[in-house]
Amino acid sequence: MVYLNTPNRDFEDLRKKLVLKEITEEEFKQKIFLRERHNARKEENHHILSTLQTLAIERFRDLAQTCREILSRRDLCGEGKDEAYGVVVEKFLNEMTKIRHFINNAFKEELPPLGTPHPSIILSTWRAWGK
């Protein structure tokens, strides 16, 4: 079975257990509370990761457009283009680092109140890929 990271809004299984007296009304309420809290964590994770996706796509588009502009410039040649690319890539990496910090702060601020004691973080090791 494929596990989907989507909120579970179906409480039919719990209603059935309550009606069949497999769980008490207090257990029913507690299980609904826990499921809703779990749903809220999933939704918040999704929102944070969607923000990361949007920001990263925008930065990649800007990087590609700037590289195309450098490539089309006839006044730059040889090392001049290499230096221009280096500046553009360094700017891109700095922006992505700022985005990573922003996203990690969002994880740290938004998830603990929803019951996630140790939220995920995006590690900085990706920065070493190009070096």
N, C-alpha and C positions, 0 to 999 in steps of 0.2 A: 504494500500500500504506500502511495506517495504521501508524504507529510507536507501539508500546505501550511505556511505560516500566516494563516488568516484567523481572525477572531472567531470563536465558537459562540454564536448567539442562540444556539438551539439548546433549550433546557428541557426538551421533551423527555429525555432519559431520566432526568431528576424528578420531573413531575410523575412519571410512571413509578419510580421507586417510592415516592411519597404516597401515592394512591395505594400502592401494594403494601404499604407500611414496612418497606425495607429500610427506610430512613425516617427519622423524626422530622418534625417541622423545623426545629432548630438546626439539624444537620442540613436540611434542604436550604435554609437561608445561608448557612455558612458556605455550602458548596457553590451557591450562586455568587456570593460575594467573592470567593476565591477565583471562580471562573471569570468574573467581570474584571477583577484586578489583573489577571493573566492577560485578558483581552486588551486592557489599557496598556500594558507593557508592550505587547505586540504592536499595537497601533503607534505608540510613541517611537519604538524602534523603526518602524516603517517610515514615519514622518522624517526622522533624523536622516535615515539612509537615503530617502528621496531627495532631501536637501543636498546631501553630498553628491548624489548623482547629477542633479541639475547644475550645481556649481562646477563640478568636474567637466561636464560636457561643455559648458560655456567657456571654461578655461582652455580646453582642448581646441575648440573652434577658433578662439582667438589666436592660439599658438599656430594652428594650421594656416590661418589667414595671414598672419604676420610673416610666416616662413614663405608663403607664396609671393608676398610682396617683396621680400628680400631677393627671392629667386628671380623675380622679373626685373629687378633693378639692374640696369646695364652699367651704372657707374661703380658698382662693387664687383670685384673679381678676386679670385684666389683667396688669400688670407683675409681680405676684407669681408667676404661673405662668411667665412668661418667664424670670424670674430663677431659679426652681427648675429649669426645663429647662436653663438655662445651666450651673448647678452640676452637674447630672447628666451632661450631655454632656462637660463638662470632666473630670469624674471618669473617664468612659468613655475619653476620649482619653488620659488619663494612664495608665490601666491598659493600653490597647492599646500605648502607647509602651513600657511595661515588658515586655509580651509580645514586642514586636518586638526589643528588646534581648536578651531571653532566647533567642529563636529564632536571632538572628544569632550569639550566643555559641555556641549548639549547632552551627551550621554551621562556625564557626571552630575549634571544639575537636574535633569528631567527624570531619570530612571530610579534613583534611590527612593524618592517619595512614593513610587509605585511598587516598592518592594524588591528592587534589584540592588542588593548590597554591593556587588562588584560588577558594574556595567562594562561592556566591551569597550575597547579603545582601539584606535587605528595606530599601529606601531610606525615608527619613523624609518624602519629598515628599507622601505621602498626607495628612499632617497639615495641609498648606496648602490642601487642598481646601475646607475649611469657612471659610477666611479670605479 
